Amino acid sequence: MQLDLYKTLWGHDGDLSEAIRLCHESGFCGIEAPAPSDPDERSHFFAALQDGGLDWIAEISTCTPLGVYVPSPNQTVEDHLRSLESGVILSLEGSPAFINTMAGYDAWSAPDALKFFEGVVRMQEKYQIVISVETHRGRSTYSPWLMRDILKQVPDLKITCDFSHWCVVSERLILDEEPEILSLAAAHAHHIQPRVGYAQGPQVPDPRAPEYATALEAHERWWDCVWDSMAARGYSHFTMTPEFGPDGYLQCAPFTGIPVADLWDINRWIGLHQLERFQRRFHSSNKSLIT
């Protein structure tokens, strides 16, 4: 059993070479990010990752420009499927490990959401690459209850478990009281983004703080459930992308805008802490990875 950590470029202030250096320093094996739209930039991106010996998880956000994550309301299921397919074709140039996507639209009816996810599975089969759909606000995966119904009807759908979004949507550590939803999510899980959410937000200020211990422990119980399900389904390689991020997720002091924590410090800590837990769970290793 092996757990690989990926670094997100969301919130990364340096250039790609700096991100590659940070990955090597902390034992992260790759980058999760969208492929650049410009052909020259895309070629440079792929070459830099290859030269740096890093893997890549392709990120696709349907029907939004780079840096925007909530789509406009006038786009149809077909629009989002076309947007996803364009992103898949572009991403395949770089031979990604798999594709993680923020996809669909939260205001669709349940039948439209079902139609969209069935289209995602068909696209996965067409291009012979895993397309893992992230649980995310503003998207068709925003609701744990809608996803419960969808997952029952689309058995081949794969998801990226970012349970922090479901915490803020429901205003509680929802999966503790919905074991059926946790079990279904785990059974469809392909990837984890280990951000810690709480009742009033998708990101605690610092997961190391004792006042957020309850939220951290809840998420870790849920991630354990996901790992156990993936192992039972035959996974030997597991992936995780710590994604504490900016854009209002990271709390800042009023007036000064000074952030309460350093994003890479948090992401590095949560990643290495989960890697240590993973190794204890599956390999009975007590070696500390956090320095």
C-alpha positions as CSV (number, residue, x, y, z in Angstrom):
1,M,0.0,0.0,0.0
2,Q,1.3,3.4,-1.0
3,L,0.0,6.9,-0.4
4,D,1.3,9.6,-2.8
5,L,1.0,13.3,-1.9
6,Y,0.4,15.9,-4.6
7,K,0.9,19.7,-4.3
8,T,-1.8,22.0,-5.5
9,L,-0.8,25.1,-7.4
10,W,-3.9,26.9,-6.1
11,G,-2.6,29.5,-3.7
12,H,1.0,28.9,-4.7
13,D,2.8,32.2,-4.9
14,G,6.0,31.1,-6.7
15,D,6.6,29.8,-10.2
16,L,6.5,26.2,-11.3
17,S,10.2,25.6,-10.5
18,E,9.6,26.7,-6.9
19,A,6.6,24.3,-6.6
20,I,8.7,21.5,-7.9
21,R,11.5,22.3,-5.4
22,L,9.0,22.3,-2.5
23,C,7.6,18.9,-3.7
24,H,11.1,17.4,-3.6
25,E,11.9,18.9,-0.2
26,S,8.8,17.5,1.4
27,G,8.5,14.2,-0.4
28,F,5.4,15.1,-2.5
29,C,5.4,13.1,-5.7
30,G,3.5,15.4,-8.0
31,I,1.4,18.4,-8.9
32,E,-2.4,18.8,-9.2
33,A,-3.3,21.7,-11.5
34,P,-5.0,22.5,-14.8
35,A,-3.1,22.3,-18.0
36,P,-2.2,25.7,-19.3
37,S,-4.4,26.8,-22.2
38,D,-1.6,28.3,-24.2
39,P,0.3,25.6,-26.2
40,D,3.7,27.0,-25.5
41,E,3.0,27.3,-21.8
42,R,1.5,23.8,-21.8
43,S,4.6,22.3,-23.4
44,H,6.8,24.0,-20.8
45,F,4.6,22.8,-18.0
46,F,4.7,19.2,-19.2
47,A,8.5,19.3,-19.8
48,A,9.2,20.9,-16.4
49,L,7.2,18.1,-14.6
50,Q,9.0,15.4,-16.6
51,D,12.4,16.9,-15.9
52,G,11.5,17.2,-12.2
53,G,10.4,13.6,-12.1
54,L,6.9,14.5,-10.8
55,D,3.6,13.0,-11.7
56,W,0.5,15.2,-12.6
57,I,-3.2,15.1,-11.7
58,A,-5.0,17.1,-14.3
59,E,-7.6,19.5,-12.9
60,I,-10.6,20.6,-15.0
61,S,-13.2,23.1,-14.0
62,T,-16.2,23.0,-16.4
63,C,-17.6,26.1,-18.0
64,T,-15.4,28.6,-16.1
65,P,-12.3,30.5,-17.1
66,L,-9.1,29.9,-15.1
67,G,-9.4,31.1,-11.5
68,V,-13.2,31.1,-11.6
69,Y,-15.0,28.1,-10.0
70,V,-18.7,28.8,-10.0
71,P,-20.3,28.6,-13.5
72,S,-22.9,31.0,-14.8
73,P,-26.5,29.8,-14.7
74,N,-27.2,29.8,-18.4
75,Q,-25.1,26.8,-19.3
76,T,-26.7,23.4,-20.0
77,V,-25.7,19.8,-19.2
78,E,-24.5,19.6,-22.8
79,D,-22.4,22.7,-22.3
80,H,-20.7,21.3,-19.3
81,L,-20.1,17.9,-21.0
82,R,-18.5,19.7,-24.0
83,S,-16.4,21.8,-21.6
84,L,-15.2,18.7,-19.8
85,E,-14.4,16.8,-23.0
86,S,-12.3,19.8,-24.3
87,G,-10.4,19.7,-21.0
88,V,-9.9,16.0,-21.2
89,I,-8.5,16.1,-24.7
90,L,-6.1,18.9,-23.8
91,S,-5.0,17.2,-20.6
92,L,-4.3,13.9,-22.3
93,E,-1.3,15.6,-24.0
94,G,0.5,15.5,-20.7
95,S,-0.4,11.8,-19.8
96,P,-1.9,12.7,-16.4
97,A,-2.3,10.1,-13.6
98,F,-6.0,10.8,-13.8
99,I,-8.4,13.8,-14.1
100,N,-10.0,15.6,-11.2
101,T,-12.9,17.8,-12.1
102,M,-15.1,20.4,-10.5
103,A,-18.1,19.9,-12.7
104,G,-21.7,20.6,-13.3
105,Y,-24.0,23.1,-11.6
106,D,-25.7,23.1,-8.2
107,A,-29.0,24.6,-9.4
108,W,-29.8,21.8,-11.9
109,S,-32.7,19.5,-11.2
110,A,-31.9,16.0,-10.0
111,P,-32.7,14.5,-13.4
112,D,-30.3,17.0,-15.1
113,A,-27.6,16.2,-12.5
114,L,-28.1,12.5,-13.1
115,K,-27.9,13.0,-16.9
116,F,-24.6,14.9,-16.5
117,F,-23.0,12.3,-14.3
118,E,-24.0,9.5,-16.7
119,G,-22.3,11.5,-19.4
120,V,-19.1,11.8,-17.3
121,V,-19.0,8.0,-17.0
122,R,-19.4,7.6,-20.7
123,M,-16.6,10.1,-21.3
124,Q,-14.4,8.2,-18.9
125,E,-15.0,5.0,-20.9
126,K,-14.5,6.8,-24.3
127,Y,-11.1,8.2,-23.3
128,Q,-10.0,5.4,-21.1
129,I,-8.9,7.6,-18.2
130,V,-10.3,8.0,-14.7
131,I,-12.4,11.1,-14.3
132,S,-12.9,11.8,-10.6
133,V,-15.6,14.3,-9.8
134,E,-14.9,16.5,-6.8
135,T,-17.4,17.1,-4.1
136,H,-17.6,20.9,-4.2
137,R,-20.0,23.8,-3.5
138,G,-21.5,25.5,-6.6
139,R,-21.3,22.2,-8.5
140,S,-23.6,19.2,-8.9
141,T,-21.8,17.4,-6.0
142,Y,-22.5,20.2,-3.5
143,S,-25.2,18.3,-1.5
144,P,-24.5,15.1,0.4
145,W,-28.1,14.1,0.0
146,L,-28.3,14.6,-3.8
147,M,-25.0,12.7,-4.1
148,R,-26.4,9.8,-2.1
149,D,-29.2,9.5,-4.7
150,I,-26.8,10.0,-7.6
151,L,-24.2,7.4,-6.4
152,K,-26.9,4.8,-6.0
153,Q,-27.9,5.3,-9.7
154,V,-24.4,5.7,-11.3
155,P,-22.4,2.8,-10.0
156,D,-19.3,3.6,-12.1
157,L,-19.0,7.2,-11.1
158,K,-15.7,8.0,-9.3
159,I,-15.4,10.9,-6.9
160,T,-12.8,13.1,-5.2
161,C,-13.7,13.3,-1.5
162,D,-13.4,16.9,-0.3
163,F,-15.8,16.5,2.6
164,S,-15.1,20.1,3.8
165,H,-17.7,21.4,1.4
166,W,-20.4,19.2,2.8
167,C,-19.7,20.4,6.3
168,V,-20.3,24.1,5.5
169,V,-23.3,23.2,3.3
170,S,-25.0,21.3,6.1
171,E,-23.5,23.5,8.9
172,R,-22.3,20.4,10.8
173,L,-19.9,17.5,10.7
174,I,-22.5,15.8,8.6
175,L,-21.0,12.4,7.8
176,D,-21.0,11.5,11.5
177,E,-24.8,11.4,11.4
178,E,-25.1,10.0,7.8
179,P,-23.2,6.7,7.8
180,E,-25.0,5.6,4.6
181,I,-23.7,8.7,2.7
182,L,-20.2,8.2,4.1
183,S,-20.3,4.5,3.0
184,L,-21.5,5.4,-0.5
185,A,-18.9,8.1,-0.9
186,A,-16.1,5.8,0.2
187,A,-17.3,3.1,-2.2
188,H,-17.0,5.6,-5.1
189,A,-13.9,7.3,-3.9
190,H,-10.8,7.6,-6.1
191,H,-8.9,10.6,-4.6
192,I,-8.9,12.7,-1.4
193,Q,-8.4,16.4,-0.9
194,P,-7.8,16.5,2.9
195,R,-9.0,20.0,3.8
196,V,-10.7,20.3,7.1
197,G,-14.1,22.0,7.1
198,Y,-16.4,22.9,10.0
199,A,-19.9,24.1,10.6
200,Q,-19.3,27.7,9.4
201,G,-16.7,27.2,6.7
202,P,-14.9,24.9,4.3
203,Q,-11.5,25.6,5.9
204,V,-10.5,25.8,9.6
205,P,-7.9,28.5,10.2
206,D,-5.3,26.0,11.2
207,P,-5.9,22.2,11.5
208,R,-3.2,22.0,14.2
209,A,-5.1,24.3,16.6
210,P,-6.7,22.5,19.5
211,E,-10.0,24.4,19.1
212,Y,-10.4,22.5,15.8
213,A,-9.4,19.1,17.0
214,T,-13.0,17.8,16.8
215,A,-13.3,18.7,13.1
216,L,-9.9,17.2,12.3
217,E,-10.7,14.0,14.1
218,A,-14.0,13.7,12.3
219,H,-12.4,14.2,8.9
220,E,-9.7,11.6,9.8
221,R,-12.4,9.1,10.7
222,W,-14.0,9.7,7.3
223,W,-10.7,9.5,5.4
224,D,-10.0,6.2,7.2
225,C,-13.3,4.9,5.9
226,V,-12.4,5.9,2.4
227,W,-9.0,4.3,2.6
228,D,-10.5,1.0,3.9
229,S,-13.0,1.0,1.1
230,M,-10.4,1.7,-1.6
231,A,-8.2,-1.1,-0.1
232,A,-11.1,-3.5,-0.2
233,R,-11.7,-2.6,-3.8
234,G,-8.1,-3.5,-4.7
235,Y,-6.3,-0.2,-4.6
236,S,-2.6,-0.4,-3.8
237,H,-1.8,3.2,-4.8
238,F,-3.7,6.0,-3.0
239,T,-3.5,9.7,-3.7
240,M,-4.1,12.8,-1.7
241,T,-3.8,16.5,-2.6
242,P,-3.8,18.8,0.5
243,E,-5.8,21.8,-0.7
244,F,-6.0,24.5,2.0
245,G,-6.4,27.5,-0.2
246,P,-6.7,31.3,-0.7
247,D,-9.7,33.2,-2.2
248,G,-11.6,33.7,1.1
249,Y,-10.8,30.2,2.3
250,L,-7.8,31.3,4.3
251,Q,-8.9,33.6,7.1
252,C,-7.2,37.0,7.2
253,A,-7.2,39.8,9.8
254,P,-9.7,42.7,9.1
255,F,-8.2,45.9,7.6
256,T,-4.7,44.5,7.2
257,G,-5.5,41.4,5.2
258,I,-2.7,39.6,7.0
259,P,-3.3,35.8,6.7
260,V,-3.6,33.8,9.9
261,A,-1.4,31.0,8.6
262,D,1.0,30.0,5.8
263,L,-0.8,27.9,3.2
264,W,2.2,25.7,2.2
265,D,3.0,25.2,5.9
266,I,-0.5,23.9,6.5
267,N,-0.7,21.8,3.4
268,R,2.6,20.3,4.0
269,W,1.6,19.5,7.6
270,I,-1.7,18.0,6.8
271,G,-0.2,15.9,4.0
272,L,2.6,14.5,6.0
273,H,0.4,13.9,9.1
274,Q,-2.0,11.9,6.9
275,L,0.9,10.0,5.3
276,E,2.1,9.1,8.8
277,R,-1.4,7.9,9.8
278,F,-1.7,5.9,6.5
279,Q,1.6,4.1,7.2
280,R,0.5,3.3,10.8
281,R,-2.8,2.0,9.5
282,F,-1.5,-0.2,6.7
283,H,2.2,-0.8,7.6
284,S,2.3,-0.4,11.5
285,S,5.1,2.2,11.1
286,N,5.6,4.7,13.8
287,K,8.3,6.7,12.1
288,S,7.5,10.5,12.2
289,L,7.6,12.2,8.9
290,I,6.9,15.7,10.1
291,T,10.0,17.9,10.9
